[in-house]
Amino acid sequence: MAGTYDTKQQRIIDKIKCIAFRETRDGGATFINRQWIADKIHRTTRFVTEWWEKSYDNCFADYSKSGRKLKLSDENRNLIHSASGKQRKSTYVMVKEIAEKHKEYVVPKTIANYRHREGIKPFHVIPRPLKTETHISDRLWFCDWLKDWTQEDFLHLAPSDEFYVWIVRRPNYRNDRVWAKSIEDIEDDERYREMVKNQACIGIFIIFTAKKLHWVLKDKGESWSGQYFRDTILMQHVFPFLKDEENVIDVDDVIFVHDKAPCMRANMTQHLLQDNNINFWGNDTWPGNSPDLNAAEHIGAIIKNEVE
C-alpha cells in the first residue's frame, strides 16, 4: 500500500516498475504476476492492473489539474476575497465554488489557513439592529429613574412579551456566519436577516408576576395587529389576569410592562389601558429596544430554544 507521504515522483517510479516487471514476465519470468508486483512496490493490485499494460510515455502525463490542491491560485484567492462579507460562504461552500468555476480541487483546510493568514475572521449574523445613541441615552435615564426602587417595588411588575416559535429550525446555524476582515466589510443587507417566509410557527404571548405565569397561544390565521392585541390579548387575558388577587401581590400597585411593540405603542392601546385603570409604563418612560431589561424576553428565549 502507498504510504502516508506518497508523492507524484514516487507514483511515477512505481508506474515504471509495473511496466518493467510486466516486460520481464513476458520475457520468461513466469513467477511474476500482479500480486507479486503489488507486494514489491507496496501498491494495490488495482494500481498494478491499471498501469502494467501501458507504455512508459503514459507515466509522465500531465496531472497538474488532478487531485486536491494544497496551494491556491490567484483566481481562487480572488474568489475567496470576493466572498468576504457575505453569508453562506463557508469553507466547504468555497471548495465547491472553486471546483465549479475553476475546475480545481482544494482541501477545506487550505482555504481555512488562507483566510487565517489574510486576517479574515468569522462573524455571526446580528439578530437585531445595534442600539443607537438615543437608545443608549434613554436606557441610562431609565436606569437612573429606577435607582431608588426597592426589591419590593420590583415585585409589583408584570412583564410581558409576544414572540414566534418556528416549527422548522434551520438545519445548520454555522451557515449564518459571515467571513470578513471586519464588521465594516459586511454588506448592510447581510447584517440583519429576516425569518424565511411562509414557515409554520406558533405565536405566543406571555405575562407573569411574582406569583404566577400566564401564556396565550395566538389564534391560527391572526396577526399581531393592534386590534387583535387590544380585543383578544388585553381584554380577554391581560386585564382579567392583573385584576385577580390570586395572580398579583396588590391589584392597585401592579404595573404592566410591555415590550414596546408597535401594537403596544399605539395611542388606542395606551388609552385602553388608562380606561381600565391599568398601571403601565408609557412611551415616555419605558425605553425601546430593551430586551435585557424585560425579563419576559428571557422566558421567551428559553421556550423557543426548547421547542426549536
CORGI-V699463 format. One record per residue. N is the residue number from 1. RES is the residue in one letter. PHI is phi in whole degrees, -180 to 180 (NA if undefined). PSI is psi in degrees with one decimal (* if undefined). D_LAST is the distance of its C-alpha to the last C-alpha in Angstrom with 2 decimals. Layout:
# CORGI-V699463
n=N res=RES phi=PHI psi=PSI d_last=D_LAST
n=N res=RES phi=PHI psi=PSI d_last=D_LAST
This chain:
# CORGI-V699463
n=1 res=M phi=NA psi=151.8 d_last=47.82
n=2 res=A phi=-71 psi=145.2 d_last=47.18
n=3 res=G phi=-78 psi=173.8 d_last=46.42
n=4 res=T phi=-63 psi=-33.7 d_last=43.44
n=5 res=Y phi=-100 psi=40.6 d_last=45.56
n=6 res=D phi=-62 psi=134.5 d_last=46.79
n=7 res=T phi=-122 psi=166.3 d_last=48.31
n=8 res=K phi=-62 psi=-40.6 d_last=49.61
n=9 res=Q phi=-62 psi=-42.9 d_last=53.16
n=10 res=Q phi=-66 psi=-36.6 d_last=52.79
n=11 res=R phi=-65 psi=-39.2 d_last=51.47
n=12 res=I phi=-63 psi=-43.2 d_last=54.53
n=13 res=I phi=-61 psi=-43.8 d_last=56.85
n=14 res=D phi=-68 psi=-33.2 d_last=55.33
n=15 res=K phi=-65 psi=-42.9 d_last=55.66
n=16 res=I phi=-63 psi=-40.6 d_last=59.32
n=17 res=K phi=-62 psi=-39.2 d_last=59.86
n=18 res=C phi=-59 psi=-46.8 d_last=58.48
n=19 res=I phi=-67 psi=-42.0 d_last=61.01
n=20 res=A phi=-64 psi=-43.4 d_last=63.84
n=21 res=F phi=-65 psi=-37.0 d_last=63.35
n=22 res=R phi=-65 psi=-40.2 d_last=63.27
n=23 res=E phi=-65 psi=-37.8 d_last=66.56
n=24 res=T phi=-64 psi=-41.0 d_last=68.03
n=25 res=R phi=-63 psi=-42.5 d_last=67.10
n=26 res=D phi=-64 psi=-24.8 d_last=68.71
n=27 res=G phi=-81 psi=-3.9 d_last=71.78
n=28 res=G phi=131 psi=-9.9 d_last=72.30
n=29 res=A phi=-81 psi=80.4 d_last=69.87
n=30 res=T phi=-69 psi=-15.4 d_last=68.60
n=31 res=F phi=-73 psi=-14.2 d_last=66.66
n=32 res=I phi=-82 psi=125.6 d_last=64.06
n=33 res=N phi=-137 psi=-178.3 d_last=61.01
n=34 res=R phi=-64 psi=-40.0 d_last=57.40
n=35 res=Q phi=-66 psi=-38.7 d_last=56.19
n=36 res=W phi=-62 psi=-43.0 d_last=59.06
n=37 res=I phi=-66 psi=-43.0 d_last=58.13
n=38 res=A phi=-59 psi=-40.5 d_last=54.43
n=39 res=D phi=-67 psi=-36.2 d_last=55.44
n=40 res=K phi=-68 psi=-42.6 d_last=57.81
n=41 res=I phi=-100 psi=2.7 d_last=55.41
n=42 res=H phi=59 psi=47.0 d_last=52.30
n=43 res=R phi=-127 psi=173.9 d_last=50.48
n=44 res=T phi=-83 psi=159.3 d_last=49.13
n=45 res=T phi=-65 psi=-27.2 d_last=51.46
n=46 res=R phi=-65 psi=-41.5 d_last=49.26
n=47 res=F phi=-61 psi=-43.6 d_last=50.06
n=48 res=V phi=-64 psi=-45.3 d_last=53.76
n=49 res=T phi=-60 psi=-36.7 d_last=53.76
n=50 res=E phi=-69 psi=-30.0 d_last=52.23
n=51 res=W phi=-114 psi=-20.3 d_last=54.89
n=52 res=W phi=-73 psi=-17.2 d_last=58.13
n=53 res=E phi=-94 psi=-2.1 d_last=59.51
n=54 res=K phi=-90 psi=170.4 d_last=58.87
n=55 res=S phi=-88 psi=165.7 d_last=61.30
n=56 res=Y phi=-65 psi=-28.9 d_last=61.32
n=57 res=D phi=-63 psi=-32.3 d_last=60.54
n=58 res=N phi=-67 psi=-21.1 d_last=57.08
n=59 res=C phi=-69 psi=-21.2 d_last=56.22
n=60 res=F phi=-108 psi=24.2 d_last=56.39
n=61 res=A phi=-67 psi=158.5 d_last=54.21
n=62 res=D phi=-82 psi=112.6 d_last=51.90
n=63 res=Y phi=-115 psi=31.6 d_last=48.39
n=64 res=S phi=-65 psi=-25.1 d_last=47.29
n=65 res=K phi=-101 psi=9.5 d_last=44.41
n=66 res=S phi=-106 psi=158.7 d_last=43.12
n=67 res=G phi=79 psi=171.7 d_last=40.77
n=68 res=R phi=-92 psi=134.0 d_last=38.16
n=69 res=K phi=-77 psi=142.1 d_last=39.49
n=70 res=L phi=-100 psi=-8.6 d_last=39.51
n=71 res=K phi=-127 psi=148.2 d_last=40.77
n=72 res=L phi=-98 psi=137.8 d_last=39.55
n=73 res=S phi=-78 psi=169.0 d_last=41.95
n=74 res=D phi=-61 psi=-37.9 d_last=42.48
n=75 res=E phi=-63 psi=-41.0 d_last=40.71
n=76 res=N phi=-70 psi=-36.6 d_last=37.58
n=77 res=R phi=-64 psi=-41.5 d_last=37.69
n=78 res=N phi=-64 psi=-37.0 d_last=38.01
n=79 res=L phi=-65 psi=-40.3 d_last=35.04
n=80 res=I phi=-65 psi=-41.6 d_last=32.87
n=81 res=H phi=-66 psi=-37.5 d_last=34.19
n=82 res=S phi=-67 psi=-22.5 d_last=33.56
n=83 res=A phi=-86 psi=-7.2 d_last=29.85
n=84 res=S phi=-67 psi=138.8 d_last=29.64
n=85 res=G phi=83 psi=7.9 d_last=27.70
n=86 res=K phi=-122 psi=151.7 d_last=25.63
n=87 res=Q phi=-78 psi=161.8 d_last=22.04
n=88 res=R phi=56 psi=44.9 d_last=21.22
n=89 res=K phi=-125 psi=50.5 d_last=24.44
n=90 res=S phi=-69 psi=172.0 d_last=23.40
n=91 res=T phi=-58 psi=-43.7 d_last=26.16
n=92 res=Y phi=-71 psi=-32.1 d_last=25.46
n=93 res=V phi=-66 psi=-39.8 d_last=25.39
n=94 res=M phi=-67 psi=-34.4 d_last=28.73
n=95 res=V phi=-59 psi=-43.8 d_last=30.17
n=96 res=K phi=-68 psi=-41.1 d_last=29.60
n=97 res=E phi=-64 psi=-42.1 d_last=31.04
n=98 res=I phi=-63 psi=-40.8 d_last=34.09
n=99 res=A phi=-65 psi=-39.6 d_last=34.70
n=100 res=E phi=-74 psi=-41.5 d_last=34.50
n=101 res=K phi=-87 psi=-37.1 d_last=36.55
n=102 res=H phi=-115 psi=0.4 d_last=39.02
n=103 res=K phi=56 psi=33.4 d_last=39.15
n=104 res=E phi=-122 psi=152.5 d_last=38.75
n=105 res=Y phi=-123 psi=120.0 d_last=36.44
n=106 res=V phi=-121 psi=157.1 d_last=35.27
n=107 res=V phi=-85 psi=147.9 d_last=33.13
n=108 res=P phi=-56 psi=-34.8 d_last=29.89
n=109 res=K phi=-63 psi=-32.8 d_last=31.50
n=110 res=T phi=-63 psi=-43.8 d_last=34.32
n=111 res=I phi=-67 psi=-42.1 d_last=32.11
n=112 res=A phi=-62 psi=-42.3 d_last=30.25
n=113 res=N phi=-65 psi=-40.3 d_last=33.68
n=114 res=Y phi=-65 psi=-43.2 d_last=35.07
n=115 res=R phi=-61 psi=-39.3 d_last=32.28
n=116 res=H phi=-65 psi=-43.5 d_last=32.87
n=117 res=R phi=-64 psi=-34.0 d_last=36.63
n=118 res=E phi=-84 psi=-1.7 d_last=36.23
n=119 res=G phi=77 psi=20.6 d_last=34.08
n=120 res=I phi=-88 psi=118.3 d_last=31.05
n=121 res=K phi=-115 psi=158.9 d_last=27.94
n=122 res=P phi=-85 psi=134.8 d_last=24.17
n=123 res=F phi=-119 psi=137.5 d_last=22.69
n=124 res=H phi=-82 psi=147.9 d_last=19.06
n=125 res=V phi=-64 psi=134.3 d_last=18.43
n=126 res=I phi=-78 psi=122.2 d_last=19.08
n=127 res=P phi=-74 psi=-18.7 d_last=16.37
n=128 res=R phi=-152 psi=158.3 d_last=19.15
n=129 res=P phi=-59 psi=147.5 d_last=22.97
n=130 res=L phi=-69 psi=154.5 d_last=24.96
n=131 res=K phi=-72 psi=138.3 d_last=27.07
n=132 res=T phi=-84 psi=174.9 d_last=30.56
n=133 res=E phi=-63 psi=-33.7 d_last=33.75
n=134 res=T phi=-66 psi=-42.7 d_last=33.84
n=135 res=H phi=-60 psi=-45.0 d_last=30.41
n=136 res=I phi=-63 psi=-42.7 d_last=31.57
n=137 res=S phi=-63 psi=-42.6 d_last=34.88
n=138 res=D phi=-64 psi=-39.1 d_last=33.41
n=139 res=R phi=-68 psi=-39.2 d_last=31.14
n=140 res=L phi=-65 psi=-41.2 d_last=34.18
n=141 res=W phi=-62 psi=-42.0 d_last=36.26
n=142 res=F phi=-65 psi=-42.6 d_last=33.70
n=143 res=C phi=-64 psi=-37.3 d_last=33.50
n=144 res=D phi=-67 psi=-35.3 d_last=37.30
n=145 res=W phi=-66 psi=-28.7 d_last=37.46
n=146 res=L phi=-93 psi=-0.2 d_last=35.46
n=147 res=K phi=-63 psi=-25.1 d_last=37.43
n=148 res=D phi=-95 psi=3.9 d_last=39.73
n=149 res=W phi=-71 psi=146.4 d_last=37.10
n=150 res=T phi=-99 psi=172.0 d_last=37.14
n=151 res=Q phi=-61 psi=-36.2 d_last=34.41
n=152 res=E phi=-65 psi=-34.9 d_last=35.55
n=153 res=D phi=-62 psi=-41.9 d_last=35.14
n=154 res=F phi=-69 psi=-23.4 d_last=31.44
n=155 res=L phi=-70 psi=-12.7 d_last=30.99
n=156 res=H phi=-90 psi=-2.3 d_last=31.92
n=157 res=L phi=-77 psi=148.3 d_last=28.99
n=158 res=A phi=-128 psi=80.6 d_last=26.35
n=159 res=P phi=-66 psi=150.7 d_last=23.44
n=160 res=S phi=-143 psi=162.3 d_last=21.13
n=161 res=D phi=-165 psi=151.1 d_last=18.31
n=162 res=E phi=-124 psi=143.4 d_last=16.52
n=163 res=F phi=-158 psi=168.0 d_last=13.20
n=164 res=Y phi=-110 psi=141.7 d_last=10.79
n=165 res=V phi=-113 psi=118.3 d_last=7.19
n=166 res=W phi=-84 psi=132.8 d_last=6.61
n=167 res=I phi=-69 psi=-40.9 d_last=6.47
n=168 res=V phi=-110 psi=114.4 d_last=6.98
n=169 res=R phi=-89 psi=149.9 d_last=5.85
n=170 res=R phi=-58 psi=136.8 d_last=9.23
n=171 res=P phi=-69 psi=-24.6 d_last=10.51
n=172 res=N phi=-143 psi=100.0 d_last=12.47
n=173 res=Y phi=-69 psi=-15.7 d_last=12.12
n=174 res=R phi=-63 psi=-25.6 d_last=15.78
n=175 res=N phi=-69 psi=-11.3 d_last=16.88
n=176 res=D phi=-78 psi=-8.1 d_last=16.29
n=177 res=R phi=-77 psi=145.5 d_last=19.28
n=178 res=V phi=-117 psi=125.4 d_last=22.68
n=179 res=W phi=-90 psi=121.8 d_last=25.81
n=180 res=A phi=-160 psi=162.7 d_last=28.71
n=181 res=K phi=-74 psi=-37.3 d_last=31.60
n=182 res=S phi=-151 psi=169.9 d_last=30.72
n=183 res=I phi=-64 psi=-28.0 d_last=28.54
n=184 res=E phi=-69 psi=-20.8 d_last=31.49
n=185 res=D phi=-81 psi=-9.4 d_last=31.27
n=186 res=I phi=-85 psi=129.6 d_last=27.88
n=187 res=E phi=-61 psi=144.4 d_last=28.41
n=188 res=D phi=-58 psi=-41.0 d_last=27.58
n=189 res=D phi=-75 psi=-4.5 d_last=25.48
n=190 res=E phi=-98 psi=-10.8 d_last=23.30
n=191 res=R phi=-76 psi=-36.9 d_last=22.56
n=192 res=Y phi=-122 psi=118.6 d_last=20.30
n=193 res=R phi=-103 psi=139.9 d_last=17.78
n=194 res=E phi=-93 psi=160.0 d_last=16.81
n=195 res=M phi=-65 psi=148.8 d_last=13.77
n=196 res=V phi=-63 psi=133.9 d_last=14.69
n=197 res=K phi=-67 psi=150.6 d_last=16.81
n=198 res=N phi=67 psi=19.6 d_last=16.44
n=199 res=Q phi=-79 psi=141.6 d_last=12.73
n=200 res=A phi=-69 psi=134.2 d_last=11.87
n=201 res=C phi=-151 psi=165.0 d_last=10.31
n=202 res=I phi=-117 psi=126.5 d_last=11.13
n=203 res=G phi=-89 psi=128.5 d_last=13.55
n=204 res=I phi=-129 psi=135.8 d_last=13.97
n=205 res=F phi=-117 psi=132.1 d_last=17.10
n=206 res=I phi=-127 psi=148.0 d_last=17.80
n=207 res=I phi=-147 psi=140.7 d_last=21.17
n=208 res=F phi=-146 psi=156.6 d_last=22.60
n=209 res=T phi=-124 psi=-172.4 d_last=25.97
n=210 res=A phi=-69 psi=-10.9 d_last=27.51
n=211 res=K phi=-113 psi=-28.0 d_last=27.82
n=212 res=K phi=-157 psi=151.2 d_last=24.90
n=213 res=L phi=-111 psi=135.3 d_last=21.38
n=214 res=H phi=-128 psi=136.4 d_last=21.05
n=215 res=W phi=-137 psi=151.2 d_last=18.14
n=216 res=V phi=-133 psi=133.7 d_last=18.43
n=217 res=L phi=-89 psi=129.3 d_last=16.37
n=218 res=K phi=-64 psi=138.7 d_last=17.75
n=219 res=D phi=-62 psi=140.1 d_last=20.02
n=220 res=K phi=-61 psi=132.8 d_last=19.04
n=221 res=G phi=90 psi=-13.7 d_last=20.86
n=222 res=E phi=-88 psi=155.7 d_last=21.62
n=223 res=S phi=-117 psi=165.5 d_last=20.94
n=224 res=W phi=-79 psi=59.3 d_last=21.15
n=225 res=S phi=-80 psi=162.3 d_last=24.87
n=226 res=G phi=-61 psi=-39.1 d_last=27.44
n=227 res=Q phi=-65 psi=-44.7 d_last=29.03
n=228 res=Y phi=-65 psi=-39.8 d_last=25.95
n=229 res=F phi=-64 psi=-43.0 d_last=25.07
n=230 res=R phi=-72 psi=-48.6 d_last=28.68
n=231 res=D phi=-72 psi=-37.4 d_last=29.46
n=232 res=T phi=-102 psi=-56.2 d_last=26.35
n=233 res=I phi=-68 psi=-51.3 d_last=24.34
n=234 res=L phi=-75 psi=-55.8 d_last=27.45
n=235 res=M phi=-66 psi=-40.0 d_last=30.17
n=236 res=Q phi=-92 psi=-18.9 d_last=28.41
n=237 res=H phi=-127 psi=-55.8 d_last=26.07
n=238 res=V phi=-66 psi=-51.0 d_last=26.73
n=239 res=F phi=-61 psi=-49.0 d_last=30.53
n=240 res=P phi=-61 psi=-35.4 d_last=30.91
n=241 res=F phi=-65 psi=-44.3 d_last=28.44
n=242 res=L phi=-76 psi=-20.7 d_last=30.39
n=243 res=K phi=-96 psi=4.9 d_last=33.77
n=244 res=D phi=-97 psi=120.7 d_last=33.18
n=245 res=E phi=-63 psi=-18.7 d_last=34.85
n=246 res=E phi=-73 psi=-18.0 d_last=32.53
n=247 res=N phi=-103 psi=-21.3 d_last=29.59
n=248 res=V phi=-128 psi=160.4 d_last=31.37
n=249 res=I phi=-72 psi=-43.8 d_last=34.04
n=250 res=D phi=-145 psi=120.4 d_last=36.41
n=251 res=V phi=-61 psi=-34.0 d_last=36.06
n=252 res=D phi=-79 psi=-22.8 d_last=38.41
n=253 res=D phi=-105 psi=-7.4 d_last=36.76
n=254 res=V phi=-65 psi=140.3 d_last=33.04
n=255 res=I phi=-120 psi=120.3 d_last=31.59
n=256 res=F phi=-78 psi=123.4 d_last=28.73
n=257 res=V phi=-112 psi=119.3 d_last=26.54
n=258 res=H phi=-103 psi=175.1 d_last=24.56
n=259 res=D phi=-99 psi=10.7 d_last=22.43
n=260 res=K phi=61 psi=36.1 d_last=25.20
n=261 res=A phi=-70 psi=160.7 d_last=23.34
n=262 res=P phi=-53 psi=-40.4 d_last=25.91
n=263 res=C phi=-67 psi=-22.8 d_last=26.02
n=264 res=M phi=-88 psi=-30.6 d_last=26.80
n=265 res=R phi=-78 psi=-15.4 d_last=29.40
n=266 res=A phi=-59 psi=142.0 d_last=31.33
n=267 res=N phi=-60 psi=-37.6 d_last=34.85
n=268 res=M phi=-62 psi=-37.2 d_last=34.58
n=269 res=T phi=-69 psi=-42.7 d_last=31.67
n=270 res=Q phi=-63 psi=-41.5 d_last=33.61
n=271 res=H phi=-67 psi=-36.9 d_last=36.71
n=272 res=L phi=-63 psi=-40.1 d_last=34.93
n=273 res=L phi=-64 psi=-42.1 d_last=33.82
n=274 res=Q phi=-65 psi=-42.0 d_last=37.42
n=275 res=D phi=-65 psi=-25.5 d_last=38.95
n=276 res=N phi=-100 psi=14.6 d_last=36.99
n=277 res=N phi=58 psi=42.6 d_last=38.02
n=278 res=I phi=-101 psi=122.6 d_last=34.55
n=279 res=N phi=-74 psi=135.1 d_last=34.69
n=280 res=F phi=-156 psi=161.3 d_last=32.21
n=281 res=W phi=-86 psi=119.7 d_last=32.09
n=282 res=G phi=-77 psi=-178.4 d_last=33.35
n=283 res=N phi=-64 psi=-26.0 d_last=32.70
n=284 res=D phi=-81 psi=-15.5 d_last=35.48
n=285 res=T phi=-103 psi=-54.4 d_last=34.09
n=286 res=W phi=-80 psi=114.3 d_last=30.31
n=287 res=P phi=-72 psi=147.8 d_last=29.46
n=288 res=G phi=-78 psi=167.2 d_last=26.82
n=289 res=N phi=53 psi=51.3 d_last=23.90
n=290 res=S phi=-126 psi=60.2 d_last=23.69
n=291 res=P phi=-64 psi=-30.0 d_last=20.13
n=292 res=D phi=-77 psi=-12.4 d_last=21.47
n=293 res=L phi=-94 psi=-15.8 d_last=24.14
n=294 res=N phi=-105 psi=105.9 d_last=21.98
n=295 res=A phi=-63 psi=-23.4 d_last=20.43
n=296 res=A phi=-63 psi=-28.9 d_last=18.29
n=297 res=E phi=-67 psi=-29.4 d_last=16.12
n=298 res=H phi=-69 psi=-37.9 d_last=15.34
n=299 res=I phi=-65 psi=-41.9 d_last=14.25
n=300 res=G phi=-60 psi=-39.7 d_last=11.97
n=301 res=A phi=-65 psi=-38.5 d_last=10.42
n=302 res=I phi=-65 psi=-45.1 d_last=10.05
n=303 res=I phi=-63 psi=-44.2 d_last=8.46
n=304 res=K phi=-62 psi=-44.7 d_last=5.83
n=305 res=N phi=-64 psi=-39.9 d_last=5.29
n=306 res=E phi=-67 psi=-41.4 d_last=5.76
n=307 res=V phi=-74 psi=-46.4 d_last=3.81
n=308 res=E phi=-72 psi=* d_last=0.00
